[in-house]
Amino acid sequence: MILVHRLKGEPLYLNADLIEFVESTPDTVITLVDGRKMVVAESPQEIVDRSRLFRASVIVASDELKGKGAAGTLLTLLPGSEG
C-alpha cells in the first residue's frame, strides 16, 4: 500500500498493485486496473517512486522471512502447504 492524498488533503492508502497507469492532466490522475480513476495531490513521479519503494520493501521482507523465523531459526514449508 502507498500513501497518497486527495486534492483536499485527505490521506488515502492505495494498493499499488492495482495501478494501471498514472497521468498528469495537469492534476495527477491514477487509473486502476478496474477502470476507476483517482485524482491525487502527488506528482506522477512521486507515485512511481512510492510504488517502487513499496515493491522493494515487499521483496526485502520476503527475503527476511525466507532466511529466518522470529527466533532466528530457518523457516520451512510443511508438506501440503505449498499452495
C-alpha positions as CSV (number, residue, x, y, z in Angstrom):
1,M,0.0,0.0,0.0
2,I,1.2,3.5,-0.7
3,L,0.1,6.7,0.9
4,V,-1.5,9.4,-1.4
5,H,-3.6,12.4,-0.7
6,R,-6.8,13.6,-2.3
7,L,-6.7,17.2,-3.6
8,K,-8.3,18.5,-0.4
9,G,-5.5,16.8,1.6
10,E,-7.3,13.7,2.9
11,P,-4.8,10.8,3.2
12,L,-5.6,7.6,1.4
13,Y,-3.8,4.3,1.2
14,L,-3.8,2.8,-2.2
15,N,-3.0,-0.8,-3.3
16,A,0.0,-0.2,-5.6
17,D,-0.7,-3.5,-7.4
18,L,-4.0,-2.1,-8.7
19,I,-2.4,0.9,-10.6
20,E,-2.6,0.5,-14.3
21,F,-1.2,3.9,-15.2
22,V,-0.6,7.5,-13.9
23,E,-1.0,10.6,-15.9
24,S,-0.7,14.4,-15.4
25,T,-3.6,16.4,-16.9
26,P,-2.4,18.8,-15.1
27,D,-3.7,17.1,-12.0
28,T,-2.3,13.6,-11.3
29,V,-4.9,11.0,-12.3
30,I,-4.3,7.4,-11.3
31,T,-6.2,4.8,-13.3
32,L,-6.8,1.5,-11.6
33,V,-7.0,-1.9,-13.4
34,D,-10.8,-1.9,-13.0
35,G,-11.1,1.5,-14.8
36,R,-11.7,3.6,-11.7
37,K,-9.8,6.9,-11.6
38,M,-8.4,8.8,-8.7
39,V,-7.2,12.4,-8.6
40,V,-4.4,12.9,-6.1
41,A,-2.1,15.7,-5.0
42,E,1.2,13.9,-5.6
43,S,3.0,14.1,-8.9
44,P,3.2,11.1,-11.2
45,Q,6.9,10.7,-10.3
46,E,6.1,10.6,-6.6
47,I,3.6,7.8,-7.3
48,V,6.2,5.9,-9.2
49,D,8.8,6.4,-6.5
50,R,6.4,5.3,-3.7
51,S,5.3,2.2,-5.7
52,R,8.9,1.2,-6.3
53,L,9.8,1.6,-2.6
54,F,6.7,-0.4,-1.7
55,R,7.6,-3.3,-4.0
56,A,11.2,-3.2,-2.8
57,S,10.1,-3.4,0.8
58,V,7.9,-6.5,0.0
59,I,11.0,-8.2,-1.6
60,V,13.2,-7.4,1.4
61,A,10.5,-8.6,3.8
62,S,10.1,-11.8,1.8
63,D,13.8,-12.5,1.8
64,E,14.0,-11.9,5.6
65,L,11.1,-14.4,6.1
66,K,12.8,-17.0,3.9
67,G,16.0,-16.7,5.8
68,K,15.0,-16.6,9.5
69,G,12.0,-17.1,11.7
70,A,11.2,-14.9,14.7
71,A,13.5,-16.9,16.9
72,G,16.4,-16.9,14.4
73,T,15.6,-20.4,13.0
74,L,15.2,-21.2,9.4
75,L,11.6,-21.4,8.1
76,T,10.5,-24.4,6.2
77,L,7.2,-25.2,4.4
78,L,5.1,-28.0,5.9
79,P,4.1,-30.8,3.4
80,G,0.9,-29.7,1.6
81,S,1.3,-26.0,2.4
82,E,2.8,-25.1,-1.0
83,G,-0.4,-23.9,-2.5
